[in-house]
């Protein structure tokens, strides 16, 4: 079980994007910056997370690129502006990993752990036994488990997700609620 009081700068945080950092548009893709809206109080979360975690990375499936709905340049523009606002709010994101592949068997595509290993290669101090995956879908939780991480489920778009659940250690209504729990 995840003990929030044990989290310190030796820990790493993996965040899903849509539905955790920004409002998700159900059954649609965020195609440009105009459609991207930070979820309530998310920007207030990042300074707290910044204080607690040594590494903070985003791992996100982004099929919209391979489906031709947006370009990779569009996606990178969203990420650049998102990071700028997070930095301005006193937070940070060390790296953003995304998978545009359509094939669910792609090792980089969540719930497969490829993006976790990619992060660990770039940031060798990442230890999955001291890492937390925060997501809003069962696949995010499975990704965390597949890499040997603790998992935190955010109920924004899937409040009906059963809990307790073997793939979920903790459950919160928002990223900010999780950040507050770590802070106290």
C-alpha positions as CSV (number, residue, x, y, z in Angstrom):
1,X,0.0,0.0,0.0
2,X,1.2,3.5,-0.8
3,X,2.2,5.5,2.2
4,X,1.9,9.2,1.2
5,X,4.2,10.3,4.1
6,X,7.1,8.2,2.6
7,X,7.2,10.3,-0.6
8,X,10.3,12.4,-0.9
9,X,12.7,13.6,-3.6
10,X,13.7,10.0,-4.2
11,X,10.3,9.3,-5.7
12,X,9.1,9.9,-9.2
13,X,5.7,10.9,-10.4
14,X,4.1,9.7,-13.7
15,X,1.0,11.6,-14.8
16,X,-1.5,10.9,-17.5
17,X,-2.5,14.1,-19.3
18,X,-6.2,14.1,-20.5
19,X,-8.5,13.9,-17.6
20,X,-5.8,14.4,-15.0
21,X,-4.0,17.7,-16.0
22,X,-6.6,19.0,-18.5
23,X,-10.3,18.5,-18.9
24,X,-10.9,15.5,-21.2
25,X,-13.4,15.7,-24.0
26,X,-15.1,12.3,-23.9
27,X,-14.7,10.3,-27.1
28,X,-12.8,13.2,-28.7
29,X,-9.2,14.4,-28.9
30,X,-7.7,17.7,-27.7
31,X,-6.4,18.8,-31.1
32,X,-5.1,22.3,-30.4
33,X,-4.3,24.7,-27.5
34,X,-7.7,26.4,-27.8
35,X,-9.3,23.1,-26.8
36,X,-6.9,22.5,-23.9
37,X,-8.3,23.6,-20.5
38,X,-6.5,22.9,-17.3
39,X,-8.7,21.0,-14.8
40,X,-9.8,22.9,-11.7
41,X,-6.9,23.7,-9.4
42,X,-4.4,21.6,-11.4
43,X,-2.0,24.5,-11.6
44,X,-2.2,24.8,-7.8
45,X,-1.1,21.1,-7.6
46,X,2.2,21.5,-9.4
47,X,4.1,23.5,-6.8
48,X,3.2,20.9,-4.2
49,X,4.2,18.0,-6.5
50,X,7.4,19.8,-7.4
51,X,8.3,20.0,-3.7
52,X,7.7,16.3,-3.1
53,X,8.9,14.4,-6.2
54,X,12.4,14.2,-7.7
55,X,11.1,13.5,-11.2
56,X,7.8,14.4,-12.8
57,X,6.9,13.1,-16.2
58,X,3.8,12.9,-18.3
59,X,2.9,9.7,-20.2
60,X,0.1,10.0,-22.7
61,X,-1.4,8.0,-25.5
62,X,-2.1,10.4,-28.4
63,X,-3.7,8.4,-31.2
64,X,-5.1,11.6,-32.8
65,X,-1.8,12.2,-34.5
66,X,-1.8,8.8,-36.3
67,X,-5.4,9.2,-37.1
68,X,-4.5,12.4,-39.0
69,X,-6.7,14.6,-36.8
70,X,-3.7,16.6,-35.8
71,X,0.0,16.8,-36.5
72,X,2.8,16.0,-34.1
73,X,3.7,19.7,-34.3
74,X,0.1,20.5,-33.0
75,X,0.7,18.1,-30.1
76,X,4.1,19.6,-29.3
77,X,2.6,23.1,-29.4
78,X,0.0,22.0,-26.8
79,X,2.7,20.5,-24.6
80,X,5.0,23.5,-24.9
81,X,2.2,25.9,-23.8
82,X,1.1,23.6,-21.1
83,X,4.6,23.3,-19.7
84,X,5.0,27.1,-19.8
85,X,1.9,27.6,-17.7
86,X,2.9,24.9,-15.2
87,X,6.3,26.6,-14.9
88,X,4.7,30.0,-14.4
89,X,2.6,28.5,-11.6
90,X,5.7,27.3,-9.8
91,X,5.6,23.7,-11.0
92,X,7.6,21.6,-13.4
93,X,7.4,18.7,-15.8
94,X,10.7,17.1,-16.5
95,X,9.7,15.4,-19.7
96,X,6.6,14.4,-21.7
97,X,6.4,11.0,-23.3
98,X,3.6,10.2,-25.8
99,X,2.7,7.4,-28.0
100,X,0.9,8.1,-31.3
101,X,0.7,4.5,-32.4
102,X,-2.7,3.1,-33.3
103,X,-1.7,-0.5,-32.5
104,X,-2.6,-1.5,-28.9
105,X,0.2,-4.1,-28.9
106,X,2.8,-1.3,-29.3
107,X,5.2,-1.6,-26.3
108,X,5.1,2.2,-25.9
109,X,1.3,2.4,-25.8
110,X,-0.3,2.3,-22.3
111,X,-1.1,0.0,-20.6
112,X,2.2,-1.5,-21.9
113,X,5.2,0.0,-19.9
114,X,7.4,1.2,-22.8
115,X,7.1,4.9,-21.9
116,X,8.1,4.1,-18.3
117,X,11.2,2.4,-19.5
118,X,12.0,5.3,-21.8
119,X,11.7,7.7,-18.9
120,X,13.9,5.5,-16.7
121,X,16.5,5.4,-19.5
122,X,16.6,9.2,-19.7
123,X,16.3,9.7,-15.9
124,X,18.4,6.8,-14.4
125,X,17.4,7.7,-10.8
126,X,13.8,6.7,-11.5
127,X,13.1,3.6,-9.4
128,X,9.7,2.1,-10.2
129,X,9.3,0.8,-6.6
130,X,9.4,4.5,-5.6
131,X,7.2,5.8,-8.4
132,X,3.5,6.8,-8.6
133,X,1.3,6.7,-11.7
134,X,-1.6,9.0,-11.5
135,X,-4.3,8.5,-14.2
136,X,-8.0,8.5,-14.8
137,X,-8.5,5.2,-16.7
138,X,-8.0,1.6,-15.9
139,X,-5.3,1.4,-18.6
140,X,-3.3,4.0,-16.7
141,X,-3.5,1.9,-13.6
142,X,-2.4,-1.2,-15.5
143,X,0.5,0.8,-17.0
144,X,1.6,1.6,-13.5
145,X,1.3,-2.0,-12.4
146,X,3.1,-3.3,-15.5
147,X,6.1,-1.1,-14.6
148,X,5.9,-2.0,-10.9
149,X,4.6,1.4,-9.6
150,X,2.1,2.5,-7.1
151,X,-1.1,3.8,-8.6
152,X,-3.5,6.7,-7.9
153,X,-6.8,6.8,-9.7
154,X,-8.4,10.2,-10.4
155,X,-12.2,9.9,-10.8
156,X,-12.7,12.8,-13.2
157,X,-14.1,10.9,-16.2
158,X,-14.6,7.4,-14.7
159,X,-16.2,7.9,-11.3
160,X,-17.9,4.5,-11.6
161,X,-14.5,2.7,-11.4
162,X,-14.8,0.1,-8.7
163,X,-12.7,0.6,-5.6
164,X,-11.0,-1.1,-3.9
165,X,-9.4,-2.6,-7.0
166,X,-6.2,-4.7,-7.4
167,X,-4.7,-2.2,-9.8
168,X,-5.5,0.9,-7.7
169,X,-3.7,1.9,-4.5
170,X,-5.4,5.2,-3.8
171,X,-8.3,7.1,-5.3
172,X,-9.0,10.9,-5.4
173,X,-11.4,13.2,-7.1
174,X,-8.7,15.4,-8.6
175,X,-5.0,15.9,-9.0
176,X,-5.3,18.8,-6.5
177,X,-6.9,16.5,-3.9
178,X,-4.0,14.1,-4.3
179,X,-1.5,16.9,-4.0
180,X,-3.2,18.1,-0.8
181,X,-3.1,14.6,0.7
182,X,0.6,14.4,0.0
183,X,1.1,17.9,1.6
184,X,-0.6,17.1,4.9
